[in-house]
Amino acid sequence: MAKAFSLFRLSLALVVSYFTVSALGYGEEFEALPPSPLHPPKPVTPPPKPVTPPPKPITPPPPKPVTPPPKPVTPPPKPVTPPPKPVTPPKPVTPPPKPVTPPPKPVIPPPKPVTPPPKPVTPPPKPVTPPHKPYTPPHKPYTPPPKPATPPPKPVTPPPAKPPVHPPVIPKRSFVAVQGVVYCKSCKYAGAKTLLGATPVANATVRLVCKNRYKTVDYANTDKNGYFYLIARDIVTSYGIRGCRASLLSSPLPHCQRPSLLHDGLNGAILRFEKSFVSGKKPFSLYTVGPFAFEPKCPRTN
């Protein structure tokens, strides 16, 4: 700026000197006009023309022979008034407002060498993320460990209801009837506990002996199929049936008269309850024995 101001003072001094030289030349010319001898003999009253100089002599003659050419004397108008940009550049004078987080533009270095580019090019990461403050997770509130899950209390199940205990039902007193079948064993299976090949015996006699308060004996005969059905006398009832036994007594067949041990036909068989029924308006209990069998008398084979 000082250089521009000195150039301006130099140009102003040149202009003032130019006008001074022109004025001096004009005065010399004006003083030399009266003594010219060429005018007519009317020197007393000068003509009006010399009194008021014409406009041409007012303007100085071309300064080519007197002064140097105007180009080197007067500088161009551009350097007289310097542009505002080079005088006060805004960017180099004022630093960036945010040195911590520089904008993306300062990353690229500017073409002017006035502002040093190293700081904007690589901003230091330390001011952004200081290393002395390590990341600490947020403090969680203390939560006590969960208590072990306690199983829900078992529902109280009442003990199973027991059926009401009824006193033993005493069966009604009934009369006794006994049934069974009598066979004659085959000679092939004589002495064996089997009825294979056996034949029914008709008119065989079976007896029923009951030993209770009183001893009673009752008899019955078989039919053609060897079936017998015996009804005990009235004093024998179901209450005293435990003392009753049924056995074989005799057979009408001469070759089959010895009672066998099959189903206790010889010593007496225990009565097995079969069913209850009513006959002649009397309650009866039907029992079953046997089947009984007689041992055959077989001829000897040589």
C-alpha positions in Angstrom: 0.0 0.0 0.0 2.9 2.4 0.7 4.3 1.6 -2.8 0.9 2.6 -4.4 0.8 5.8 -2.4 4.3 6.8 -3.5 3.3 6.1 -7.1 0.3 8.3 -6.7 2.4 11.2 -5.3 4.9 10.9 -8.2 2.2 11.1 -10.8 0.7 14.1 -9.1 4.1 15.9 -9.1 4.5 15.2 -12.8 1.1 16.7 -13.6 1.9 19.9 -11.6 5.2 20.2 -13.3 3.6 19.8 -16.7 1.1 22.7 -16.1 3.9 24.9 -14.7 6.1 24.5 -17.9 3.1 25.2 -20.1 2.3 28.5 -18.2 5.9 29.7 -18.5 5.9 29.1 -22.2 2.7 31.0 -22.6 4.1 34.0 -20.7 7.2 34.3 -22.9 5.1 34.2 -26.0 2.8 36.9 -24.6 5.7 39.2 -23.7 7.4 38.9 -27.2 4.3 39.9 -29.1 4.5 43.8 -28.7 7.8 44.4 -30.1 7.1 42.8 -33.4 7.8 45.5 -36.1 5.5 44.1 -38.7 2.3 45.8 -37.4 1.0 49.1 -39.0 1.7 52.5 -37.4 -1.2 52.2 -35.0 0.7 51.1 -31.9 -1.2 53.3 -29.5 -4.4 51.3 -29.4 -3.7 47.7 -29.5 -6.2 45.7 -31.4 -8.8 43.7 -29.5 -7.4 40.5 -30.7 -4.1 40.7 -28.8 -5.9 41.8 -25.7 -7.9 38.7 -25.4 -5.8 35.8 -26.5 -7.6 33.4 -28.8 -8.5 30.1 -27.4 -5.8 28.3 -29.4 -2.9 29.8 -27.5 -4.7 29.1 -24.2 -4.3 25.4 -24.8 -0.7 24.5 -24.7 0.9 23.1 -27.8 1.5 19.4 -28.0 4.1 18.5 -25.4 6.0 16.3 -27.7 9.1 18.5 -28.0 8.9 19.9 -24.5 7.8 17.1 -22.2 8.4 13.3 -22.4 5.6 11.2 -23.9 2.6 10.8 -21.7 2.8 7.0 -21.5 5.9 6.8 -19.3 5.0 9.9 -17.4 1.5 9.0 -16.3 1.1 5.5 -14.8 -1.9 3.4 -15.8 -5.0 3.9 -13.8 -5.0 0.4 -12.4 -2.0 0.7 -10.2 -3.2 4.2 -9.0 -6.1 2.6 -7.2 -5.1 -0.8 -6.0 -7.8 -3.5 -5.9 -9.2 -4.3 -2.5 -8.6 -8.0 -2.6 -4.8 -7.9 -2.5 -4.8 -5.1 0.0 -7.0 -6.8 2.7 -7.5 -10.5 2.0 -10.2 -11.8 4.4 -9.1 -15.4 4.6 -5.5 -15.0 5.6 -6.2 -12.2 8.2 -9.0 -14.0 10.1 -8.3 -17.6 11.1 -11.1 -20.2 10.8 -13.5 -19.9 13.7 -13.6 -23.6 14.5 -10.1 -25.1 14.6 -11.3 -28.2 16.5 -13.7 -29.4 13.9 -12.5 -27.8 10.6 -15.0 -27.6 7.8 -14.4 -29.8 4.7 -13.2 -26.9 2.6 -9.9 -26.2 4.6 -9.0 -29.9 4.1 -8.0 -29.0 0.5 -5.0 -26.6 0.8 -5.7 -23.2 -0.8 -3.5 -22.2 -3.8 -2.2 -19.1 -2.0 1.0 -19.7 -0.1 0.2 -17.1 2.5 -1.9 -19.4 4.8 0.0 -22.5 5.9 -2.0 -25.6 5.0 -0.7 -28.2 7.4 -3.1 -27.6 10.3 -6.3 -27.5 8.2 -5.2 -30.5 6.1 -4.8 -32.9 9.0 -6.8 -31.9 12.0 -5.5 -33.4 15.2 -7.9 -36.1 16.5 -6.9 -35.5 20.1 -9.2 -32.5 20.7 -12.1 -34.4 19.2 -11.8 -37.6 21.1 -9.5 -37.2 24.1 -7.8 -40.5 25.0 -7.6 -39.9 28.7 -11.3 -40.4 29.0 -11.9 -44.1 28.3 -15.4 -45.3 27.5 -17.2 -46.2 30.6 -20.4 -48.2 30.3 -23.4 -46.6 32.0 -23.7 -47.7 35.6 -26.5 -50.2 35.9 -28.5 -50.2 39.1 -27.8 -53.1 41.4 -30.3 -55.8 40.9 -30.3 -58.7 43.4 -30.1 -62.2 42.0 -33.5 -63.7 41.4 -34.7 -65.9 44.1 -35.0 -69.6 43.2 -38.5 -70.3 42.0 -40.4 -72.1 44.7 -42.8 -74.7 43.3 -46.4 -73.9 44.0 -47.8 -75.7 46.9 -49.4 -79.0 46.0 -53.2 -78.9 46.3 -54.3 -80.7 49.3 -56.1 -83.8 48.1 -58.3 -85.3 50.6 -57.9 -89.1 51.2 -60.1 -91.2 49.0 -63.4 -91.7 50.6 -63.8 -95.2 51.8 -67.0 -96.9 51.0 -69.1 -97.4 54.0 -68.5 -100.6 55.8 -71.6 -102.6 55.9 -72.1 -105.5 58.2 -71.8 -108.9 56.6 -75.0 -109.9 55.0 -76.1 -113.2 56.4 -77.6 -115.2 53.6 -81.1 -116.4 54.1 -81.5 -119.9 55.3 -82.3 -122.1 52.3 -82.7 -125.8 51.7 -80.0 -128.0 50.0 -80.0 -129.7 46.7 -77.0 -131.6 45.2 -76.3 -132.7 41.6 -73.6 -134.7 39.7 -72.8 -137.4 37.1 -71.4 -140.9 37.6 -69.3 -142.8 35.1 -67.6 -146.1 34.6 -64.0 -145.7 33.5 -62.5 -147.4 30.5 -60.2 -150.4 30.9 -57.6 -148.6 28.8 -57.4 -145.8 31.4 -58.0 -147.9 34.5 -56.3 -146.3 37.6 -55.7 -143.0 35.8 -57.4 -139.7 36.9 -59.2 -139.2 33.6 -62.6 -139.8 32.0 -61.4 -140.6 28.5 -63.4 -143.5 27.1 -65.7 -143.5 30.3 -69.4 -144.3 30.0 -72.3 -143.1 32.2 -73.7 -145.5 34.8 -77.5 -145.7 35.3 -79.1 -146.6 38.6 -75.9 -146.0 40.6 -76.4 -144.9 44.2 -75.0 -141.7 45.7 -75.2 -140.7 49.3 -75.0 -137.4 51.2 -73.8 -137.4 54.8 -74.2 -134.2 56.9 -72.6 -134.1 60.4 -74.1 -131.1 62.2 -76.1 -131.2 65.4 -77.6 -134.3 64.1 -76.1 -136.7 61.6 -78.2 -137.2 58.5 -77.8 -139.5 55.4 -79.7 -139.0 52.2 -79.5 -141.1 48.9 -80.2 -140.6 45.2 -80.0 -142.8 42.0 -78.7 -141.8 38.6 -80.7 -141.8 35.4 -79.7 -143.3 32.1 -77.2 -140.5 31.5 -75.6 -141.0 34.9 -77.0 -137.8 36.3 -78.3 -137.6 39.8 -80.3 -134.9 41.7 -80.5 -135.2 45.5 -82.7 -133.0 47.8 -81.6 -133.2 51.4 -84.2 -133.4 54.2 -85.6 -130.2 55.7 -83.3 -130.1 58.8 -80.3 -129.8 56.5 -79.9 -126.1 55.4 -77.3 -123.9 53.9 -76.2 -122.8 57.3 -74.7 -126.3 58.0 -73.5 -127.1 54.6 -69.8 -127.2 55.7 -70.4 -130.5 57.4 -71.9 -132.3 54.4 -70.0 -134.7 52.0 -71.2 -136.6 48.9 -69.7 -140.0 47.8 -70.4 -143.1 45.7 -72.2 -146.0 47.4 -72.9 -148.7 44.8 -73.1 -149.6 41.0 -75.5 -152.0 39.3 -72.8 -153.1 36.8 -71.0 -156.2 38.0 -67.7 -155.3 36.1 -67.7 -151.7 37.5 -68.4 -151.6 41.2 -65.3 -150.2 43.0 -65.5 -146.4 43.6 -62.4 -144.5 42.4 -60.5 -141.7 44.0 -61.4 -139.3 41.2 -62.8 -136.0 42.7 -63.0 -137.7 46.1 -65.8 -140.0 45.1 -64.6 -142.6 47.6 -63.9 -140.6 50.7 -66.5 -137.8 50.2 -66.4 -134.6 48.1 -67.0 -131.1 49.3 -70.1 -129.4 47.9 -69.6 -126.4 45.5 -72.3 -123.8 45.4 -73.9 -123.4 41.9 -77.0 -121.2 42.2 -80.1 -120.3 44.2 -83.6 -121.0 43.1 -87.1 -121.4 44.4 -89.1 -124.6 44.1 -92.6 -125.1 45.7 -92.3 -121.7 47.3 -89.2 -122.9 49.1 -85.7 -121.3 48.7 -83.1 -123.7 47.6 -79.3 -123.6 47.1 -78.0 -125.9 44.4 -74.5 -127.5 44.9 -72.5 -129.6 42.5 -70.0 -132.5 43.1 -67.9 -134.8 40.9 -68.1 -136.1 38.3 -67.6 -139.4 40.0 -66.4 -142.7 38.5 -66.1 -146.4 39.3 -63.0 -148.5 38.5 -63.7 -151.2 35.9 -62.8 -155.0 36.3 -60.9 -155.7 33.1 -59.9 -159.2 31.9 -56.2 -160.1 32.0 -54.3 -160.1 28.7 -51.4 -162.6 28.2 
